[in-house]
Amino acid sequence: MPSATSKSYFWKAVRESFPFIFVAGPFGLLFGVLGAEAGLNLVEVMTFSVTVFAGAAQFTALQLLREEAPTLIILASALAVNLRVAMYSASLTPYLGGAPLWQRAFAAYFTVDQSYSLSIVQFEKEPEMTLPQRMAYFFGSNGLIAPLWYVATLVGALVGARIPEAWALDFALPIAFLAMIGPMLRTPAHVVAMLVAIVTAILAVGVPYNLGLLVAGIAGMMAGAQAELWLTRRGLMT
């Protein structure tokens, strides 16, 4: 689509983001429900969701709040869960780094798993895209997801515990990550990082305040980096 306009790229991203509504909707509903059950009022739930706009970090912080964990542990855990967004940002910088500051500020806010996974695939597939086209595509990838997240959170907070447990909304999170991470396991180093993180998370399941997940994430990143160095030295990766 080399001759496409920025507007057409925006709507292309909106269309391609459509499957994610089946994740963002239940996920937002679940956060609203759990937030209400945890004792947060409607304003607090919505402020939480709008200002943070990071589902996994929000669930982590909410769970620790319910467990009455120390504030420092809550902040550290939420930040650690969102460290992947820093890696997303570094990966997107070569494509979006030349945009005006205000656009980069909005892009930073809207950098989530779905917008990153869609955008990085598109940018690598069509490297000839102009900067305005890239920004349009990036924002289009959130054209459905962001409003749906806010609305679903609001509905979840309003209906609270009236949503039947049989709906199994909590299953949306692992499904979302499996769908996004699977296609990205393109090198042996990626697979090593995944396997080490999984094994470490299982072994560290008894660590208080879910800190085992932090340990698993760090172990996975270290293992993946070492695997990439080892393979590069032997000429198995470029």
N, C-alpha and C positions, 0 to 999 in steps of 0.2 A: 504493500500500500504506500509506495514512495510519494505519490502525488496527493495523498489524503490531507485534509485540513486538520487543524488542531481540534476543531469541533467534532469531526468524524472519529478521531482517536478517542476523544472523551466518551462518546456513545459506544464505541467499540469496547472500551473497558467496562462500561456499565453493563453491557450485554454479557461479557465474559465473566463478570463477577456474580451473575445471577445465581449459579449453583450454591454460592456461599450463604445465600439467605436462609437455606435450610439448616445452617449451623448457627449463624448470628442470631436468628430469631429465637430458637430454643435456648441458646446460651444467654441471651439478654433476659429472657423470661426467668430463667433459673437464678440469675444474679439478683433480679428484683425480688423474687420470692425469698431467697436466702437472706437478703438484706433486711427484708421486713421481719422475717422470723428471728433475726439476730437482734431485733430491737431498734433498728434504724427507722426514722420516720421518712416520709416521702421525699422531703427536701434533701435529707442527708443521703438517701440512696441515689437520687438523681445527680446531686453534686459530686458524689463519689464517681458515678459512671461518666459524667460529662468531663470532669477535670482530669481523670486518670486515663480513660479511654484505652484500657489495656486489660482485656478479659482475664487472662491467666493471673496477672498481678493482682487484680481486684479480688479474685476468688481466694488467692493466697492470703492477702491481707485480711479478708473477711473471716476466713477460717481461723486465723491466729487471733483475731479480735474475739471471736466466740470462745476461744480457749484461754482468753485473758493472758496472752503472752506479753512480755515486756515490749514497750513501744519500740525500742531499738531493734529488737528481733523482728518485729512486724515490718519496719522500714527496710531493714537489711534484706529480708526475705523477698519483699515485693520488688526491690531494686534488682536483686540477683535474678529473679525470674525474668525481669525485663532486660537483662543484659543482652539478650539476643537482638533486641531492637537496636542497640549500639552497633552490633555487627551488620544488621540490615542497613543502617545509615551509612556505614563505611562502604558497603557494597554498592549503594545507590549514588554515592557522591560523584563518581566519574560521569554519571549520566545527568544528575540534577544539580551538581555543585555550582554551576554557573548561573543559576536562576537568581532573581532579586531576593533580598533578605526576607521580605514579607512572605514570598512564596515558599522559601525554604523553611520558614518558621511554621507555616501551615502544614507543609509536607512532613516536618518532624512530628507534629501532633498526630497526623493521620497515618504515620508509618506503623502498620500492624501486620500480622502474619499474612492476611489475605492480600493487602495492597502490595506488600513486598513480593510475594510469590508470583502474582500476576505480572507485576511491572518488570521484574528482573528477567523473566522469561521473554516478555515482549521486547525489551530493550536489547537483549542479546540476539533475538531473532531478526530484528530490523535495526542494525546499528546506524543506518543512515537517517534515522529519525532526527528531526531538529529538536532543540531544547524546548520550545513551546509545545511541540507535539508530545514530547515525553511528559512534561508537566500536566498536560491535558489528560493523557492516558492515566497517569498516576492518580490524579484527583477523581477521574471517572471510576477508578477501581473502588473508590469509597462512596460513589454516588448513591448506591443502594444500601451498602452495609452500614455506614455511619447513622443515617436517619433510622434505619431499622433497629439498630442497637439501642438508640435512645428510646424509641417507642416501645420496644419489647421490654426494656428495663422498667419503664413506667407502668406498663400493663402488669408485669410480674409483681411490682411493689404494691399495686392496687389490689390485685386478687389474692396475693399472699399464699397462704397454705391451702387455698381452695383448688389449686391445680392438683389433679390426681397423681399419686406416686407412680401409677402404671404408665404415665407418659415417659418416664425415665429421661427427663431433660438433662440430667447430669451426664448422660452418655454423649452429649454433643461435643464436649471438649476433646476427649480422646479421638473421636471420629475426625474432628477438624484437623488436629495435628497429624494424624496418620495420612489424611488426604493431601496435606501440604508438604510434609516431610518426605514421603515416599518417593515422589519424582525427583527430589533434590539429592538423593543418595547416588551420586553419579561417579564417585571415585572410591577406591578402597579405603582411603583415609576417612571419608564420610561414614562408611560402614563401621570402621573400627571405633570411631567416636560414638556412634549410636550404640553399639554393642557394649562398650565399656560403661557408658552412662546407664544403660538398662540394668546391667549386672550390679553396678554400684548402688543404684537406687533400691534394688531389691534387698541387697545386703544391709543397707542403711535404713531400712523402713522403720526400725525402732528408735531412731534418733529423735529426741524431743523437738517439738515445734516444726516438724517437717523439714528440718535442716539437712536431712539426708538428701533431699533433692538438690540443695546447693552443692553438697559434696559430689553428687553424681554429675552435675553439670560441669563442675571444674575438672573432674576426672576425665569426662568425655572430651572436653576441649583439649586437655593436655595430651591425651592418647591420640586424638586425631592429628594434632600438630606434629607429634613425634612420628606418627605413621607417615605423614606427608613428607617430612624431612628424610626419613629412611628410604622411601620410595624414590624421591627426587635424586638422592645421592647415587642410587643404583640405576638411574636412567629410566625408571618405570613410570615416572610422571613428568609432565612438562609444565 
